[in-house]
Amino acid sequence: MSGLFQRLVQRPGTTIPFTIDGDPAEARAGDLLIAAILLHRRALRRFEFGPGERAGYCLMGACQDCWVELADGRRMRACTTPVEPGMAVVTGGVDG
């Protein structure tokens, strides 16, 4: 993994498969979506008002910076949403 976050201690629990822009990824049971994405990528999504990438700001659900979209069209806060099996995250072209 070459993301912004790194696990310091291996988290127990089952492995949960999901995808980021069609690429397979995995998280651990209980991981929030923001952590799971940032373990694999350096950013959550593209900035919608200019060139740049966003990686979340407050990381606790107060700032509105961590909204991500799923392939089925749902939008959710990555910092307050647990990863579910089969989630398909669409980042808007963030490079891995």
Chimera marker file (.cmm) of the C-alpha trace (Angstrom):
<marker_set name="trace">
<marker id="1" x="0.000" y="0.000" z="0.000" r="1" g="1" b="0" radius="0.5"/>
<marker id="2" x="1.232" y="3.474" z="-0.784" r="1" g="1" b="0" radius="0.5"/>
<marker id="3" x="-1.397" y="5.675" z="0.772" r="1" g="1" b="0" radius="0.5"/>
<marker id="4" x="-1.248" y="8.733" z="2.972" r="1" g="1" b="0" radius="0.5"/>
<marker id="5" x="-2.012" y="6.647" z="6.087" r="1" g="1" b="0" radius="0.5"/>
<marker id="6" x="-0.006" y="3.689" z="7.360" r="1" g="1" b="0" radius="0.5"/>
<marker id="7" x="-1.185" y="1.119" z="9.912" r="1" g="1" b="0" radius="0.5"/>
<marker id="8" x="1.144" y="1.060" z="12.890" r="1" g="1" b="0" radius="0.5"/>
<marker id="9" x="-0.462" y="-2.052" z="14.354" r="1" g="1" b="0" radius="0.5"/>
<marker id="10" x="-2.322" y="-4.718" z="12.426" r="1" g="1" b="0" radius="0.5"/>
<marker id="11" x="-6.016" y="-4.418" z="13.257" r="1" g="1" b="0" radius="0.5"/>
<marker id="12" x="-7.826" y="-7.656" z="14.104" r="1" g="1" b="0" radius="0.5"/>
<marker id="13" x="-11.061" y="-8.556" z="12.372" r="1" g="1" b="0" radius="0.5"/>
<marker id="14" x="-12.262" y="-9.847" z="9.079" r="1" g="1" b="0" radius="0.5"/>
<marker id="15" x="-11.029" y="-8.436" z="5.781" r="1" g="1" b="0" radius="0.5"/>
<marker id="16" x="-13.602" y="-6.446" z="3.821" r="1" g="1" b="0" radius="0.5"/>
<marker id="17" x="-13.161" y="-6.168" z="0.045" r="1" g="1" b="0" radius="0.5"/>
<marker id="18" x="-14.137" y="-2.944" z="-1.722" r="1" g="1" b="0" radius="0.5"/>
<marker id="19" x="-12.945" y="-1.029" z="-4.793" r="1" g="1" b="0" radius="0.5"/>
<marker id="20" x="-11.512" y="2.417" z="-5.445" r="1" g="1" b="0" radius="0.5"/>
<marker id="21" x="-12.042" y="3.504" z="-9.058" r="1" g="1" b="0" radius="0.5"/>
<marker id="22" x="-12.402" y="-0.160" z="-9.987" r="1" g="1" b="0" radius="0.5"/>
<marker id="23" x="-9.131" y="-1.187" z="-8.326" r="1" g="1" b="0" radius="0.5"/>
<marker id="24" x="-9.466" y="-3.868" z="-5.644" r="1" g="1" b="0" radius="0.5"/>
<marker id="25" x="-8.786" y="-2.732" z="-2.087" r="1" g="1" b="0" radius="0.5"/>
<marker id="26" x="-9.388" y="-4.127" z="1.355" r="1" g="1" b="0" radius="0.5"/>
<marker id="27" x="-10.177" y="-2.853" z="4.806" r="1" g="1" b="0" radius="0.5"/>
<marker id="28" x="-10.674" y="-4.411" z="8.218" r="1" g="1" b="0" radius="0.5"/>
<marker id="29" x="-14.018" y="-4.789" z="9.941" r="1" g="1" b="0" radius="0.5"/>
<marker id="30" x="-14.720" y="-1.547" z="11.772" r="1" g="1" b="0" radius="0.5"/>
<marker id="31" x="-12.549" y="0.652" z="9.530" r="1" g="1" b="0" radius="0.5"/>
<marker id="32" x="-14.098" y="3.928" z="8.483" r="1" g="1" b="0" radius="0.5"/>
<marker id="33" x="-14.124" y="4.636" z="4.771" r="1" g="1" b="0" radius="0.5"/>
<marker id="34" x="-11.701" y="7.578" z="5.065" r="1" g="1" b="0" radius="0.5"/>
<marker id="35" x="-9.025" y="5.403" z="6.693" r="1" g="1" b="0" radius="0.5"/>
<marker id="36" x="-9.576" y="2.553" z="4.254" r="1" g="1" b="0" radius="0.5"/>
<marker id="37" x="-9.199" y="4.848" z="1.236" r="1" g="1" b="0" radius="0.5"/>
<marker id="38" x="-6.192" y="6.734" z="2.623" r="1" g="1" b="0" radius="0.5"/>
<marker id="39" x="-4.420" y="3.472" z="3.366" r="1" g="1" b="0" radius="0.5"/>
<marker id="40" x="-4.491" y="2.864" z="-0.413" r="1" g="1" b="0" radius="0.5"/>
<marker id="41" x="-4.426" y="6.389" z="-1.868" r="1" g="1" b="0" radius="0.5"/>
<marker id="42" x="-2.890" y="9.740" z="-1.032" r="1" g="1" b="0" radius="0.5"/>
<marker id="43" x="-6.217" y="11.556" z="-1.425" r="1" g="1" b="0" radius="0.5"/>
<marker id="44" x="-9.939" y="10.917" z="-1.075" r="1" g="1" b="0" radius="0.5"/>
<marker id="45" x="-11.157" y="12.757" z="-4.143" r="1" g="1" b="0" radius="0.5"/>
<marker id="46" x="-10.519" y="15.545" z="-6.617" r="1" g="1" b="0" radius="0.5"/>
<marker id="47" x="-11.344" y="19.091" z="-5.549" r="1" g="1" b="0" radius="0.5"/>
<marker id="48" x="-14.516" y="20.063" z="-7.389" r="1" g="1" b="0" radius="0.5"/>
<marker id="49" x="-13.651" y="23.783" z="-7.736" r="1" g="1" b="0" radius="0.5"/>
<marker id="50" x="-10.128" y="23.639" z="-9.117" r="1" g="1" b="0" radius="0.5"/>
<marker id="51" x="-7.066" y="21.508" z="-9.693" r="1" g="1" b="0" radius="0.5"/>
<marker id="52" x="-6.105" y="19.569" z="-6.636" r="1" g="1" b="0" radius="0.5"/>
<marker id="53" x="-6.996" y="16.704" z="-4.391" r="1" g="1" b="0" radius="0.5"/>
<marker id="54" x="-8.714" y="16.513" z="-1.037" r="1" g="1" b="0" radius="0.5"/>
<marker id="55" x="-7.767" y="14.158" z="1.802" r="1" g="1" b="0" radius="0.5"/>
<marker id="56" x="-10.265" y="15.255" z="4.425" r="1" g="1" b="0" radius="0.5"/>
<marker id="57" x="-9.738" y="18.067" z="6.888" r="1" g="1" b="0" radius="0.5"/>
<marker id="58" x="-11.112" y="17.506" z="10.377" r="1" g="1" b="0" radius="0.5"/>
<marker id="59" x="-11.458" y="13.685" z="10.125" r="1" g="1" b="0" radius="0.5"/>
<marker id="60" x="-14.398" y="13.740" z="12.579" r="1" g="1" b="0" radius="0.5"/>
<marker id="61" x="-17.500" y="14.677" z="10.578" r="1" g="1" b="0" radius="0.5"/>
<marker id="62" x="-17.615" y="18.429" z="11.188" r="1" g="1" b="0" radius="0.5"/>
<marker id="63" x="-16.084" y="20.065" z="8.100" r="1" g="1" b="0" radius="0.5"/>
<marker id="64" x="-17.881" y="18.502" z="5.079" r="1" g="1" b="0" radius="0.5"/>
<marker id="65" x="-14.544" y="17.901" z="3.277" r="1" g="1" b="0" radius="0.5"/>
<marker id="66" x="-14.696" y="14.105" z="3.142" r="1" g="1" b="0" radius="0.5"/>
<marker id="67" x="-17.783" y="13.549" z="0.993" r="1" g="1" b="0" radius="0.5"/>
<marker id="68" x="-17.184" y="10.721" z="-1.476" r="1" g="1" b="0" radius="0.5"/>
<marker id="69" x="-19.344" y="9.131" z="-4.131" r="1" g="1" b="0" radius="0.5"/>
<marker id="70" x="-20.069" y="5.473" z="-4.675" r="1" g="1" b="0" radius="0.5"/>
<marker id="71" x="-20.599" y="3.920" z="-8.099" r="1" g="1" b="0" radius="0.5"/>
<marker id="72" x="-24.325" y="3.547" z="-7.348" r="1" g="1" b="0" radius="0.5"/>
<marker id="73" x="-24.626" y="7.347" z="-7.001" r="1" g="1" b="0" radius="0.5"/>
<marker id="74" x="-24.808" y="7.585" z="-3.219" r="1" g="1" b="0" radius="0.5"/>
<marker id="75" x="-22.747" y="10.311" z="-1.545" r="1" g="1" b="0" radius="0.5"/>
<marker id="76" x="-21.514" y="9.861" z="1.995" r="1" g="1" b="0" radius="0.5"/>
<marker id="77" x="-19.072" y="11.201" z="4.525" r="1" g="1" b="0" radius="0.5"/>
<marker id="78" x="-16.014" y="8.983" z="4.457" r="1" g="1" b="0" radius="0.5"/>
<marker id="79" x="-15.037" y="9.930" z="8.011" r="1" g="1" b="0" radius="0.5"/>
<marker id="80" x="-18.252" y="8.650" z="9.605" r="1" g="1" b="0" radius="0.5"/>
<marker id="81" x="-19.143" y="5.722" z="7.321" r="1" g="1" b="0" radius="0.5"/>
<marker id="82" x="-17.901" y="2.189" z="8.062" r="1" g="1" b="0" radius="0.5"/>
<marker id="83" x="-16.633" y="0.230" z="5.067" r="1" g="1" b="0" radius="0.5"/>
<marker id="84" x="-19.106" y="-2.343" z="3.775" r="1" g="1" b="0" radius="0.5"/>
<marker id="85" x="-18.275" y="-5.344" z="1.592" r="1" g="1" b="0" radius="0.5"/>
<marker id="86" x="-18.479" y="-4.499" z="-2.095" r="1" g="1" b="0" radius="0.5"/>
<marker id="87" x="-18.476" y="-0.701" z="-1.755" r="1" g="1" b="0" radius="0.5"/>
<marker id="88" x="-17.326" y="0.851" z="-5.035" r="1" g="1" b="0" radius="0.5"/>
<marker id="89" x="-15.763" y="4.260" z="-4.350" r="1" g="1" b="0" radius="0.5"/>
<marker id="90" x="-15.354" y="6.751" z="-7.215" r="1" g="1" b="0" radius="0.5"/>
<marker id="91" x="-12.685" y="9.388" z="-6.526" r="1" g="1" b="0" radius="0.5"/>
<marker id="92" x="-12.969" y="11.487" z="-9.657" r="1" g="1" b="0" radius="0.5"/>
<marker id="93" x="-9.567" y="10.562" z="-10.978" r="1" g="1" b="0" radius="0.5"/>
<marker id="94" x="-7.247" y="10.690" z="-7.972" r="1" g="1" b="0" radius="0.5"/>
<marker id="95" x="-4.031" y="8.861" z="-8.793" r="1" g="1" b="0" radius="0.5"/>
<marker id="96" x="-3.057" y="5.935" z="-6.614" r="1" g="1" b="0" radius="0.5"/>
<link id1="1" id2="2" r="1" g="1" b="0" radius="0.2"/>
<link id1="2" id2="3" r="1" g="1" b="0" radius="0.2"/>
<link id1="3" id2="4" r="1" g="1" b="0" radius="0.2"/>
<link id1="4" id2="5" r="1" g="1" b="0" radius="0.2"/>
<link id1="5" id2="6" r="1" g="1" b="0" radius="0.2"/>
<link id1="6" id2="7" r="1" g="1" b="0" radius="0.2"/>
<link id1="7" id2="8" r="1" g="1" b="0" radius="0.2"/>
<link id1="8" id2="9" r="1" g="1" b="0" radius="0.2"/>
<link id1="9" id2="10" r="1" g="1" b="0" radius="0.2"/>
<link id1="10" id2="11" r="1" g="1" b="0" radius="0.2"/>
<link id1="11" id2="12" r="1" g="1" b="0" radius="0.2"/>
<link id1="12" id2="13" r="1" g="1" b="0" radius="0.2"/>
<link id1="13" id2="14" r="1" g="1" b="0" radius="0.2"/>
<link id1="14" id2="15" r="1" g="1" b="0" radius="0.2"/>
<link id1="15" id2="16" r="1" g="1" b="0" radius="0.2"/>
<link id1="16" id2="17" r="1" g="1" b="0" radius="0.2"/>
<link id1="17" id2="18" r="1" g="1" b="0" radius="0.2"/>
<link id1="18" id2="19" r="1" g="1" b="0" radius="0.2"/>
<link id1="19" id2="20" r="1" g="1" b="0" radius="0.2"/>
<link id1="20" id2="21" r="1" g="1" b="0" radius="0.2"/>
<link id1="21" id2="22" r="1" g="1" b="0" radius="0.2"/>
<link id1="22" id2="23" r="1" g="1" b="0" radius="0.2"/>
<link id1="23" id2="24" r="1" g="1" b="0" radius="0.2"/>
<link id1="24" id2="25" r="1" g="1" b="0" radius="0.2"/>
<link id1="25" id2="26" r="1" g="1" b="0" radius="0.2"/>
<link id1="26" id2="27" r="1" g="1" b="0" radius="0.2"/>
<link id1="27" id2="28" r="1" g="1" b="0" radius="0.2"/>
<link id1="28" id2="29" r="1" g="1" b="0" radius="0.2"/>
<link id1="29" id2="30" r="1" g="1" b="0" radius="0.2"/>
<link id1="30" id2="31" r="1" g="1" b="0" radius="0.2"/>
<link id1="31" id2="32" r="1" g="1" b="0" radius="0.2"/>
<link id1="32" id2="33" r="1" g="1" b="0" radius="0.2"/>
<link id1="33" id2="34" r="1" g="1" b="0" radius="0.2"/>
<link id1="34" id2="35" r="1" g="1" b="0" radius="0.2"/>
<link id1="35" id2="36" r="1" g="1" b="0" radius="0.2"/>
<link id1="36" id2="37" r="1" g="1" b="0" radius="0.2"/>
<link id1="37" id2="38" r="1" g="1" b="0" radius="0.2"/>
<link id1="38" id2="39" r="1" g="1" b="0" radius="0.2"/>
<link id1="39" id2="40" r="1" g="1" b="0" radius="0.2"/>
<link id1="40" id2="41" r="1" g="1" b="0" radius="0.2"/>
<link id1="41" id2="42" r="1" g="1" b="0" radius="0.2"/>
<link id1="42" id2="43" r="1" g="1" b="0" radius="0.2"/>
<link id1="43" id2="44" r="1" g="1" b="0" radius="0.2"/>
<link id1="44" id2="45" r="1" g="1" b="0" radius="0.2"/>
<link id1="45" id2="46" r="1" g="1" b="0" radius="0.2"/>
<link id1="46" id2="47" r="1" g="1" b="0" radius="0.2"/>
<link id1="47" id2="48" r="1" g="1" b="0" radius="0.2"/>
<link id1="48" id2="49" r="1" g="1" b="0" radius="0.2"/>
<link id1="49" id2="50" r="1" g="1" b="0" radius="0.2"/>
<link id1="50" id2="51" r="1" g="1" b="0" radius="0.2"/>
<link id1="51" id2="52" r="1" g="1" b="0" radius="0.2"/>
<link id1="52" id2="53" r="1" g="1" b="0" radius="0.2"/>
<link id1="53" id2="54" r="1" g="1" b="0" radius="0.2"/>
<link id1="54" id2="55" r="1" g="1" b="0" radius="0.2"/>
<link id1="55" id2="56" r="1" g="1" b="0" radius="0.2"/>
<link id1="56" id2="57" r="1" g="1" b="0" radius="0.2"/>
<link id1="57" id2="58" r="1" g="1" b="0" radius="0.2"/>
<link id1="58" id2="59" r="1" g="1" b="0" radius="0.2"/>
<link id1="59" id2="60" r="1" g="1" b="0" radius="0.2"/>
<link id1="60" id2="61" r="1" g="1" b="0" radius="0.2"/>
<link id1="61" id2="62" r="1" g="1" b="0" radius="0.2"/>
<link id1="62" id2="63" r="1" g="1" b="0" radius="0.2"/>
<link id1="63" id2="64" r="1" g="1" b="0" radius="0.2"/>
<link id1="64" id2="65" r="1" g="1" b="0" radius="0.2"/>
<link id1="65" id2="66" r="1" g="1" b="0" radius="0.2"/>
<link id1="66" id2="67" r="1" g="1" b="0" radius="0.2"/>
<link id1="67" id2="68" r="1" g="1" b="0" radius="0.2"/>
<link id1="68" id2="69" r="1" g="1" b="0" radius="0.2"/>
<link id1="69" id2="70" r="1" g="1" b="0" radius="0.2"/>
<link id1="70" id2="71" r="1" g="1" b="0" radius="0.2"/>
<link id1="71" id2="72" r="1" g="1" b="0" radius="0.2"/>
<link id1="72" id2="73" r="1" g="1" b="0" radius="0.2"/>
<link id1="73" id2="74" r="1" g="1" b="0" radius="0.2"/>
<link id1="74" id2="75" r="1" g="1" b="0" radius="0.2"/>
<link id1="75" id2="76" r="1" g="1" b="0" radius="0.2"/>
<link id1="76" id2="77" r="1" g="1" b="0" radius="0.2"/>
<link id1="77" id2="78" r="1" g="1" b="0" radius="0.2"/>
<link id1="78" id2="79" r="1" g="1" b="0" radius="0.2"/>
<link id1="79" id2="80" r="1" g="1" b="0" radius="0.2"/>
<link id1="80" id2="81" r="1" g="1" b="0" radius="0.2"/>
<link id1="81" id2="82" r="1" g="1" b="0" radius="0.2"/>
<link id1="82" id2="83" r="1" g="1" b="0" radius="0.2"/>
<link id1="83" id2="84" r="1" g="1" b="0" radius="0.2"/>
<link id1="84" id2="85" r="1" g="1" b="0" radius="0.2"/>
<link id1="85" id2="86" r="1" g="1" b="0" radius="0.2"/>
<link id1="86" id2="87" r="1" g="1" b="0" radius="0.2"/>
<link id1="87" id2="88" r="1" g="1" b="0" radius="0.2"/>
<link id1="88" id2="89" r="1" g="1" b="0" radius="0.2"/>
<link id1="89" id2="90" r="1" g="1" b="0" radius="0.2"/>
<link id1="90" id2="91" r="1" g="1" b="0" radius="0.2"/>
<link id1="91" id2="92" r="1" g="1" b="0" radius="0.2"/>
<link id1="92" id2="93" r="1" g="1" b="0" radius="0.2"/>
<link id1="93" id2="94" r="1" g="1" b="0" radius="0.2"/>
<link id1="94" id2="95" r="1" g="1" b="0" radius="0.2"/>
<link id1="95" id2="96" r="1" g="1" b="0" radius="0.2"/>
</marker_set>
